[in-house]
Amino acid sequence: MKGEEQSRSLFGISLSDKPKWKQFLICSSGFFFGYLVNGVCEEYVYNRLQFSYGWYFTFVQGFVYLALIYLQGFTPKQMVNPWKTYVKLSAVLMGSHGLTKGSLAFLNYPAQIMFKSTKVLPVMVMGAFIPGLRRKYPLHEYVSALLLVAGLILFTLADAHTSPNFSVIGVVMICGALVLDSLMGNLQEAIFTMNPDTTQIEVLFCSTVVGLPFLLPPMILTGELFIAWKSCAQHPYVYGVLVFEALATFVGQVSVLSLVAIFGAATTAMVCTLSLGFLLVIFCRKC
């Protein structure tokens, strides 16, 4: 965990004047809420409605984020970092979101969550290679993370009523998303570390604005932009589901950024791992 005390708030709730355990509880609760709703919506759109347009849905979600950030009162004049700071992070963020959502066309939700629950290990490894961070962990922490991941996978497999559904394409996509996720958390922590005045909203705003153009090439090259536009125009209620999902994941994203800023990328990844394992148990028991 990071020892620096910086002024932080989460949707009007001051975090800086609260003990660490309350900060952790508030941020973790926001993440859990956001991604619980996200999981339900993704399973509904991809597996029930058979709409498998990950890049396009990420594109739509980005504009919802920008609208919500505008309502928060944030403007580019409040930025404390140059735009170039966010180029690498934006490409990683959009690639991760697009691959994660797109993988649901080939994997069911339990299979995706199983892969995502291993995130803590690559996050710890990647932390040693990020400029401005160069974070290293002792061997026993790697062993602890490995045991945590293995235990969660075994527990959820034993408890699941719905078996994970695997596909080679889906596995490649989710593994790509996992690598990008591990880079993303460390890049975010590096930005907060190098400039402690950086706010969570700034990171989300800039990475979204810079990242949206990165989504256009894969959408155009695959033809997904036009196919998804036509399909969603025929079923406009899908946009309602996407907006509702984006509202919830906005809460989750800002909560995750708060965790990264206060506790660091590795601790945040462990929270995500535990939460995803719990979500998998809930999902499987309801299926």
DRENLUM-402116 format. One record per residue (C-alpha): residue number from 1; residue in three letters; x negated, y negated, z. Coordinates in Angstrom, 3 decimals. Each point is the difference from the previous one (the first is absolute). Example, Ala and Ser with C-alpha at 12.3 -4.5 7.8 and 13.67 -1.06 7.14 Angstrom:
2
atom pos: 1; code: ALA; east: -12.300; north: 4.500; up: 7.800
atom pos: 2; code: SER; east: -1.370; north: -3.440; up: -0.660
***
This chain:
287
atom pos: 1; code: MET; east: 0.000; north: 0.000; up: 0.000
atom pos: 2; code: LYS; east: -1.117; north: -3.499; up: -0.683
atom pos: 3; code: GLY; east: -0.956; north: -2.042; up: 2.989
atom pos: 4; code: GLU; east: 0.481; north: -3.484; up: -1.487
atom pos: 5; code: GLU; east: 2.992; north: -1.943; up: 1.231
atom pos: 6; code: GLN; east: 1.652; north: -1.948; up: -2.809
atom pos: 7; code: SER; east: 3.309; north: -1.834; up: -0.072
atom pos: 8; code: ARG; east: 2.496; north: 2.383; up: -1.604
atom pos: 9; code: SER; east: 3.776; north: 0.119; up: -0.303
atom pos: 10; code: LEU; east: 2.466; north: 2.357; up: -1.655
atom pos: 11; code: PHE; east: 3.238; north: -1.508; up: -1.344
atom pos: 12; code: GLY; east: 0.023; north: -2.693; up: 2.667
atom pos: 13; code: ILE; east: -1.051; north: 2.358; up: 2.800
atom pos: 14; code: SER; east: -3.284; north: -1.166; up: 1.521
atom pos: 15; code: LEU; east: -2.436; north: 2.879; up: 0.337
atom pos: 16; code: SER; east: -3.010; north: -1.847; up: 1.391
atom pos: 17; code: ASP; east: 1.533; north: -0.638; up: 3.431
atom pos: 18; code: LYS; east: 0.952; north: 3.665; up: 0.481
atom pos: 19; code: PRO; east: -2.117; north: 2.884; up: 1.303
atom pos: 20; code: LYS; east: -1.509; north: 2.344; up: -2.569
atom pos: 21; code: TRP; east: 2.485; north: 2.792; up: 0.628
atom pos: 22; code: LYS; east: 2.947; north: -2.329; up: -0.738
atom pos: 23; code: GLN; east: -1.660; north: -1.279; up: -3.164
atom pos: 24; code: PHE; east: -0.539; north: 3.589; up: -1.062
atom pos: 25; code: LEU; east: 3.586; north: 1.020; up: 0.797
atom pos: 26; code: ILE; east: 1.562; north: -2.961; up: -1.838
atom pos: 27; code: CYS; east: -2.114; north: 0.429; up: -3.142
atom pos: 28; code: SER; east: 0.394; north: 3.785; up: -0.054
atom pos: 29; code: SER; east: 3.774; north: -0.308; up: 0.384
atom pos: 30; code: GLY; east: 0.159; north: -2.381; up: -2.958
atom pos: 31; code: PHE; east: -2.011; north: 2.410; up: -2.117
atom pos: 32; code: PHE; east: 2.113; north: 2.978; up: 0.987
atom pos: 33; code: PHE; east: 3.257; north: -1.799; up: -0.781
atom pos: 34; code: GLY; east: -1.230; north: -1.184; up: -3.388
atom pos: 35; code: TYR; east: -1.257; north: 3.335; up: -1.184
atom pos: 36; code: LEU; east: 2.896; north: 2.009; up: 1.372
atom pos: 37; code: VAL; east: 2.320; north: -2.051; up: -2.221
atom pos: 38; code: ASN; east: -2.550; north: 0.198; up: -2.819
atom pos: 39; code: GLY; east: -0.051; north: 3.802; up: 0.150
atom pos: 40; code: VAL; east: 3.782; north: 0.293; up: -0.081
atom pos: 41; code: CYS; east: 0.287; north: -2.403; up: -2.949
atom pos: 42; code: GLU; east: -2.785; north: 1.627; up: -1.990
atom pos: 43; code: GLU; east: 1.406; north: 3.476; up: 0.480
atom pos: 44; code: TYR; east: 3.436; north: -1.253; up: -1.101
atom pos: 45; code: VAL; east: -1.210; north: -1.865; up: -3.093
atom pos: 46; code: TYR; east: -2.548; north: 2.560; up: -1.228
atom pos: 47; code: ASN; east: 1.514; north: 3.362; up: 0.906
atom pos: 48; code: ARG; east: 3.722; north: -0.708; up: 0.182
atom pos: 49; code: LEU; east: 0.347; north: -2.560; up: -2.822
atom pos: 50; code: GLN; east: -2.990; north: 1.340; up: -2.016
atom pos: 51; code: PHE; east: -1.414; north: -3.492; up: -0.583
atom pos: 52; code: SER; east: -3.785; north: 0.536; up: -0.210
atom pos: 53; code: TYR; east: -1.341; north: -3.472; up: -0.805
atom pos: 54; code: GLY; east: -2.685; north: -0.621; up: 2.619
atom pos: 55; code: TRP; east: -1.828; north: -2.863; up: -1.721
atom pos: 56; code: TYR; east: 3.222; north: -1.862; up: -0.830
atom pos: 57; code: PHE; east: 1.446; north: 0.426; up: 3.483
atom pos: 58; code: THR; east: -3.253; north: -1.336; up: 1.503
atom pos: 59; code: PHE; east: 0.262; north: -2.966; up: -2.391
atom pos: 60; code: VAL; east: 3.546; north: -0.781; up: 1.163
atom pos: 61; code: GLN; east: -0.996; north: 0.441; up: 3.627
atom pos: 62; code: GLY; east: -2.799; north: -2.555; up: -0.454
atom pos: 63; code: PHE; east: 2.455; north: -2.717; up: -0.994
atom pos: 64; code: VAL; east: 2.176; north: 0.796; up: 3.015
atom pos: 65; code: TYR; east: -3.085; north: -0.398; up: 2.186
atom pos: 66; code: LEU; east: -0.745; north: -3.387; up: -1.543
atom pos: 67; code: ALA; east: 3.578; north: -1.165; up: 0.627
atom pos: 68; code: LEU; east: -0.210; north: 1.100; up: 3.643
atom pos: 69; code: ILE; east: -3.376; north: -1.702; up: 0.443
atom pos: 70; code: TYR; east: 1.461; north: -3.203; up: -1.445
atom pos: 71; code: LEU; east: 2.836; north: 0.195; up: 2.528
atom pos: 72; code: GLN; east: -2.655; north: 0.358; up: 2.717
atom pos: 73; code: GLY; east: -1.205; north: -3.454; up: -1.014
atom pos: 74; code: PHE; east: -3.419; north: 1.047; up: -1.268
atom pos: 75; code: THR; east: -1.575; north: -1.994; up: -2.855
atom pos: 76; code: PRO; east: -3.380; north: 0.327; up: -1.782
atom pos: 77; code: LYS; east: -1.111; north: -3.215; up: 1.741
atom pos: 78; code: GLN; east: -0.164; north: 1.983; up: 3.254
atom pos: 79; code: MET; east: -2.582; north: 2.441; up: -1.414
atom pos: 80; code: VAL; east: -3.366; north: 0.157; up: 1.773
atom pos: 81; code: ASN; east: -1.690; north: 2.330; up: -2.516
atom pos: 82; code: PRO; east: -0.691; north: -0.529; up: -3.730
atom pos: 83; code: TRP; east: 2.107; north: 1.938; up: -2.504
atom pos: 84; code: LYS; east: -2.989; north: 2.093; up: -1.089
atom pos: 85; code: THR; east: -0.049; north: 1.594; up: 3.470
atom pos: 86; code: TYR; east: 3.154; north: 1.906; up: -0.896
atom pos: 87; code: VAL; east: -0.758; north: 1.302; up: -3.515
atom pos: 88; code: LYS; east: -1.450; north: 3.356; up: 1.062
atom pos: 89; code: LEU; east: 2.568; north: 0.438; up: 2.786
atom pos: 90; code: SER; east: 2.871; north: -0.797; up: -2.384
atom pos: 91; code: ALA; east: -1.084; north: 2.552; up: -2.596
atom pos: 92; code: VAL; east: -0.347; north: 2.660; up: 2.707
atom pos: 93; code: LEU; east: 3.344; north: -0.911; up: 1.596
atom pos: 94; code: MET; east: 2.030; north: 0.136; up: -3.196
atom pos: 95; code: GLY; east: -1.721; north: 3.159; up: -1.185
atom pos: 96; code: SER; east: 0.720; north: 1.690; up: 3.320
atom pos: 97; code: HIS; east: 3.665; north: -1.021; up: -0.002
atom pos: 98; code: GLY; east: 0.520; north: 0.985; up: -3.628
atom pos: 99; code: LEU; east: -1.640; north: 3.416; up: 0.374
atom pos: 100; code: THR; east: 1.792; north: 0.693; up: 3.291
atom pos: 101; code: LYS; east: 3.415; north: -0.783; up: -1.426
atom pos: 102; code: GLY; east: -0.734; north: 1.703; up: -3.312
atom pos: 103; code: SER; east: -1.135; north: 3.197; up: 1.729
atom pos: 104; code: LEU; east: 3.539; north: 0.526; up: 1.289
atom pos: 105; code: ALA; east: 0.987; north: 0.935; up: -3.546
atom pos: 106; code: PHE; east: -2.181; north: 3.103; up: 0.434
atom pos: 107; code: LEU; east: -0.093; north: 0.584; up: 3.786
atom pos: 108; code: ASN; east: 2.775; north: 0.080; up: 2.551
atom pos: 109; code: TYR; east: -0.194; north: -2.262; up: 3.041
atom pos: 110; code: PRO; east: -1.404; north: 2.644; up: 2.421
atom pos: 111; code: ALA; east: -2.871; north: 0.780; up: -2.397
atom pos: 112; code: GLN; east: -0.825; north: -3.682; up: -0.421
atom pos: 113; code: ILE; east: 0.010; north: -0.617; up: 3.743
atom pos: 114; code: MET; east: -2.291; north: 2.988; up: 0.577
atom pos: 115; code: PHE; east: -2.625; north: -1.545; up: -2.276
atom pos: 116; code: LYS; east: 0.464; north: -3.517; up: 1.380
atom pos: 117; code: SER; east: -0.451; north: 1.260; up: 3.553
atom pos: 118; code: THR; east: -3.679; north: 0.690; up: -0.772
atom pos: 119; code: LYS; east: -0.625; north: -3.715; up: -0.605
atom pos: 120; code: VAL; east: -1.940; north: -0.569; up: 3.226
atom pos: 121; code: LEU; east: -2.997; north: 2.068; up: -1.176
atom pos: 122; code: PRO; east: -0.765; north: -1.877; up: -3.261
atom pos: 123; code: VAL; east: 0.668; north: -3.312; up: 1.781
atom pos: 124; code: MET; east: -2.750; north: 0.803; up: 2.504
atom pos: 125; code: VAL; east: -2.399; north: 1.090; up: -2.759
atom pos: 126; code: MET; east: 0.683; north: -3.011; up: -2.260
atom pos: 127; code: GLY; east: -0.520; north: -2.434; up: 2.901
atom pos: 128; code: ALA; east: -3.752; north: 0.597; up: -0.211
atom pos: 129; code: PHE; east: -0.179; north: -1.277; up: -3.595
atom pos: 130; code: ILE; east: 2.115; north: -3.179; up: 0.115
atom pos: 131; code: PRO; east: -2.063; north: -3.248; up: -0.098
atom pos: 132; code: GLY; east: 0.697; north: -2.173; up: 3.025
atom pos: 133; code: LEU; east: 1.098; north: 3.032; up: 2.033
atom pos: 134; code: ARG; east: -2.522; north: 2.873; up: -0.197
atom pos: 135; code: ARG; east: 1.808; north: 1.775; up: 2.830
atom pos: 136; code: LYS; east: -1.416; north: 3.307; up: 1.241
atom pos: 137; code: TYR; east: 1.583; north: 2.526; up: 2.328
atom pos: 138; code: PRO; east: -1.622; north: 2.636; up: 2.252
atom pos: 139; code: LEU; east: 0.353; north: 3.658; up: -0.918
atom pos: 140; code: HIS; east: 2.525; north: 0.757; up: 2.747
atom pos: 141; code: GLU; east: 2.435; north: -2.561; up: -1.458
atom pos: 142; code: TYR; east: -0.144; north: 1.720; up: -3.390
atom pos: 143; code: VAL; east: 0.635; north: 3.339; up: 1.704
atom pos: 144; code: SER; east: 2.932; north: -1.490; up: 1.929
atom pos: 145; code: ALA; east: 1.506; north: -1.420; up: -3.196
atom pos: 146; code: LEU; east: -0.433; north: 3.340; up: -1.788
atom pos: 147; code: LEU; east: 1.716; north: 1.870; up: 2.831
atom pos: 148; code: LEU; east: 2.814; north: -2.556; up: 0.041
atom pos: 149; code: VAL; east: 0.635; north: 0.407; up: -3.727
atom pos: 150; code: ALA; east: -0.222; north: 3.803; up: 0.112
atom pos: 151; code: GLY; east: 2.316; north: 0.189; up: 3.001
atom pos: 152; code: LEU; east: 2.620; north: -2.229; up: -1.611
atom pos: 153; code: ILE; east: -0.022; north: 1.949; up: -3.254
atom pos: 154; code: LEU; east: 0.322; north: 3.354; up: 1.771
atom pos: 155; code: PHE; east: 2.722; north: -1.300; up: 2.308
atom pos: 156; code: THR; east: 2.093; north: -1.521; up: -2.775
atom pos: 157; code: LEU; east: -0.379; north: 3.069; up: -2.221
atom pos: 158; code: ALA; east: 1.148; north: 2.259; up: 2.818
atom pos: 159; code: ASP; east: 2.932; north: -2.273; up: 0.847
atom pos: 160; code: ALA; east: 1.101; north: -0.838; up: -3.541
atom pos: 161; code: HIS; east: 3.234; north: 1.395; up: -1.395
atom pos: 162; code: THR; east: -0.808; north: -1.528; up: -3.394
atom pos: 163; code: SER; east: -3.229; north: 1.358; up: -1.510
atom pos: 164; code: PRO; east: -2.438; north: -2.418; up: -1.628
atom pos: 165; code: ASN; east: 0.304; north: 0.046; up: -3.788
atom pos: 166; code: PHE; east: -3.334; north: -0.295; up: -1.835
atom pos: 167; code: SER; east: -0.885; north: -0.964; up: -3.571
atom pos: 168; code: VAL; east: -3.499; north: -0.476; up: -1.452
atom pos: 169; code: ILE; east: 0.848; north: -3.439; up: -1.409
atom pos: 170; code: GLY; east: 1.631; north: -1.026; up: 3.261
atom pos: 171; code: VAL; east: -3.001; north: 1.201; up: 2.037
atom pos: 172; code: VAL; east: -2.422; north: -1.957; up: -2.217
atom pos: 173; code: MET; east: 2.138; north: -3.137; up: 0.337
atom pos: 174; code: ILE; east: 0.373; north: 0.231; up: 3.773
atom pos: 175; code: CYS; east: -3.719; north: 0.718; up: 0.441
atom pos: 176; code: GLY; east: -0.756; north: -3.102; up: -2.056
atom pos: 177; code: ALA; east: 2.384; north: -1.980; up: 2.188
atom pos: 178; code: LEU; east: -1.715; north: 1.405; up: 3.099
atom pos: 179; code: VAL; east: -3.432; north: -1.197; up: -1.159
atom pos: 180; code: LEU; east: 1.401; north: -3.446; up: -0.799
atom pos: 181; code: ASP; east: 1.780; north: -0.095; up: 3.382
atom pos: 182; code: SER; east: -3.265; north: 0.656; up: 1.796
atom pos: 183; code: LEU; east: -1.648; north: -2.850; up: -1.887
atom pos: 184; code: MET; east: 2.941; north: -2.317; up: 0.611
atom pos: 185; code: GLY; east: 0.000; north: 0.214; up: 3.792
atom pos: 186; code: ASN; east: -3.728; north: -0.655; up: 0.198
atom pos: 187; code: LEU; east: 0.147; north: -2.890; up: -2.469
atom pos: 188; code: GLN; east: 2.789; north: -1.562; up: 2.063
atom pos: 189; code: GLU; east: -2.004; north: 0.385; up: 3.203
atom pos: 190; code: ALA; east: -3.053; north: -1.539; up: -1.700
atom pos: 191; code: ILE; east: 2.049; north: -3.078; up: -0.969
atom pos: 192; code: PHE; east: 1.285; north: -0.450; up: 3.562
atom pos: 193; code: THR; east: -3.504; north: 0.566; up: 1.399
atom pos: 194; code: MET; east: -1.775; north: -2.458; up: -2.299
atom pos: 195; code: ASN; east: 2.640; north: -2.715; up: 0.514
atom pos: 196; code: PRO; east: 1.958; north: 0.453; up: 3.260
atom pos: 197; code: ASP; east: 2.339; north: -2.890; up: -0.941
atom pos: 198; code: THR; east: 1.519; north: 2.143; up: -2.759
atom pos: 199; code: THR; east: 3.675; north: 0.762; up: 0.630
atom pos: 200; code: GLN; east: 1.827; north: 3.192; up: -0.844
atom pos: 201; code: ILE; east: 2.405; north: -1.914; up: -2.274
atom pos: 202; code: GLU; east: -2.892; north: -1.489; up: -1.981
atom pos: 203; code: VAL; east: -1.494; north: 3.433; up: -0.653
atom pos: 204; code: LEU; east: 3.350; north: 1.401; up: -1.148
atom pos: 205; code: PHE; east: 0.824; north: -3.079; up: -2.113
atom pos: 206; code: CYS; east: -3.338; north: -0.214; up: -1.794
atom pos: 207; code: SER; east: -0.358; north: 3.734; up: -0.581
atom pos: 208; code: THR; east: 3.518; north: 0.074; up: -1.460
atom pos: 209; code: VAL; east: -0.436; north: -3.050; up: -2.263
atom pos: 210; code: VAL; east: -3.389; north: 1.159; up: -1.282
atom pos: 211; code: GLY; east: 1.100; north: 3.632; up: -0.154
atom pos: 212; code: LEU; east: 3.207; north: -0.259; up: -2.025
atom pos: 213; code: PRO; east: -1.817; north: -0.519; up: -3.348
atom pos: 214; code: PHE; east: -1.963; north: 3.215; up: 0.657
atom pos: 215; code: LEU; east: 3.283; north: 1.909; up: -0.279
atom pos: 216; code: LEU; east: 0.766; north: -1.185; up: -3.528
atom pos: 217; code: PRO; east: -2.602; north: 2.074; up: -1.957
atom pos: 218; code: PRO; east: 1.099; north: 3.427; up: 1.360
atom pos: 219; code: MET; east: 3.679; north: -0.942; up: -0.421
atom pos: 220; code: ILE; east: -0.486; north: -1.139; up: -3.597
atom pos: 221; code: LEU; east: -2.378; north: 2.796; up: -1.052
atom pos: 222; code: THR; east: 2.287; north: 2.720; up: 1.348
atom pos: 223; code: GLY; east: 3.162; north: -1.723; up: -1.214
atom pos: 224; code: GLU; east: 1.360; north: 0.066; up: 3.552
atom pos: 225; code: LEU; east: 0.786; north: -3.727; up: -0.002
atom pos: 226; code: PHE; east: 2.586; north: 0.290; up: -2.765
atom pos: 227; code: ILE; east: 1.386; north: 3.394; up: 1.026
atom pos: 228; code: ALA; east: 0.408; north: -1.048; up: 3.625
atom pos: 229; code: TRP; east: 1.545; north: -3.350; up: -0.963
atom pos: 230; code: LYS; east: 2.567; north: 1.766; up: -2.192
atom pos: 231; code: SER; east: 0.782; north: 2.681; up: 2.602
atom pos: 232; code: CYS; east: 0.382; north: -2.495; up: 2.833
atom pos: 233; code: ALA; east: 2.171; north: -2.235; up: -2.185
atom pos: 234; code: GLN; east: 2.355; north: 2.960; up: -0.465
atom pos: 235; code: HIS; east: -0.035; north: 0.699; up: 3.757
atom pos: 236; code: PRO; east: -0.404; north: -3.437; up: 1.649
atom pos: 237; code: TYR; east: 0.739; north: 1.367; up: 3.483
atom pos: 238; code: VAL; east: -3.573; north: 1.371; up: -0.056
atom pos: 239; code: TYR; east: -1.215; north: -3.584; up: 0.411
atom pos: 240; code: GLY; east: 2.030; north: -0.215; up: 3.201
atom pos: 241; code: VAL; east: -1.826; north: 3.049; up: 1.367
atom pos: 242; code: LEU; east: -3.360; north: -1.441; up: -1.074
atom pos: 243; code: VAL; east: 0.673; north: -3.365; up: 1.649
atom pos: 244; code: PHE; east: 1.133; north: 1.696; up: 3.222
atom pos: 245; code: GLU; east: -3.132; north: 2.153; up: -0.063
atom pos: 246; code: ALA; east: -2.198; north: -3.045; up: -0.622
atom pos: 247; code: LEU; east: 1.565; north: -1.850; up: 2.936
atom pos: 248; code: ALA; east: -0.892; north: 2.880; up: 2.309
atom pos: 249; code: THR; east: -3.475; north: 0.615; up: -1.406
atom pos: 250; code: PHE; east: -0.739; north: -3.734; up: 0.286
atom pos: 251; code: VAL; east: 0.431; north: 0.399; up: 3.753
atom pos: 252; code: GLY; east: -2.197; north: 3.100; up: -0.163
atom pos: 253; code: GLN; east: -2.713; north: -1.700; up: -2.076
atom pos: 254; code: VAL; east: -0.293; north: -3.039; up: 2.268
atom pos: 255; code: SER; east: -0.027; north: 2.291; up: 3.045
atom pos: 256; code: VAL; east: -2.797; north: 2.091; up: -1.523
atom pos: 257; code: LEU; east: -2.013; north: -3.134; up: -0.775
atom pos: 258; code: SER; east: 0.467; north: -1.061; up: 3.620
atom pos: 259; code: LEU; east: -1.346; north: 3.366; up: 1.148
atom pos: 260; code: VAL; east: -2.986; north: -0.318; up: -2.355
atom pos: 261; code: ALA; east: -0.758; north: -3.551; up: 1.176
atom pos: 262; code: ILE; east: 0.185; north: 0.872; up: 3.700
atom pos: 263; code: PHE; east: -1.120; north: 3.637; up: 0.233
atom pos: 264; code: GLY; east: -1.831; north: 0.749; up: -3.256
atom pos: 265; code: ALA; east: 0.582; north: 2.250; up: -3.006
atom pos: 266; code: ALA; east: -0.829; north: 3.334; up: 1.642
atom pos: 267; code: THR; east: 2.376; north: -0.505; up: 2.939
atom pos: 268; code: THR; east: 2.689; north: -1.125; up: -2.433
atom pos: 269; code: ALA; east: -0.559; north: 3.125; up: -2.102
atom pos: 270; code: MET; east: 0.456; north: 2.169; up: 3.093
atom pos: 271; code: VAL; east: 3.296; north: -1.762; up: 0.761
atom pos: 272; code: CYS; east: 1.076; north: 0.600; up: -3.591
atom pos: 273; code: THR; east: -1.012; north: 3.670; up: 0.232
atom pos: 274; code: LEU; east: 1.996; north: 0.601; up: 3.177
atom pos: 275; code: SER; east: 3.000; north: -1.949; up: -1.301
atom pos: 276; code: LEU; east: -0.012; north: 1.827; up: -3.330
atom pos: 277; code: GLY; east: -0.136; north: 3.351; up: 1.768
atom pos: 278; code: PHE; east: 2.962; north: -0.994; up: 2.146
atom pos: 279; code: LEU; east: 1.901; north: -1.209; up: -3.077
atom pos: 280; code: LEU; east: -0.661; north: 3.333; up: -1.705
atom pos: 281; code: VAL; east: 1.496; north: 1.895; up: 2.942
atom pos: 282; code: ILE; east: 3.088; north: -2.259; up: -0.037
atom pos: 283; code: PHE; east: 0.405; north: 0.363; up: -3.755
atom pos: 284; code: CYS; east: -0.410; north: 3.765; up: -0.034
atom pos: 285; code: ARG; east: 2.466; north: 0.532; up: 2.829
atom pos: 286; code: LYS; east: 2.632; north: -1.990; up: -1.851
atom pos: 287; code: CYS; east: -0.431; north: 1.966; up: -3.211
***
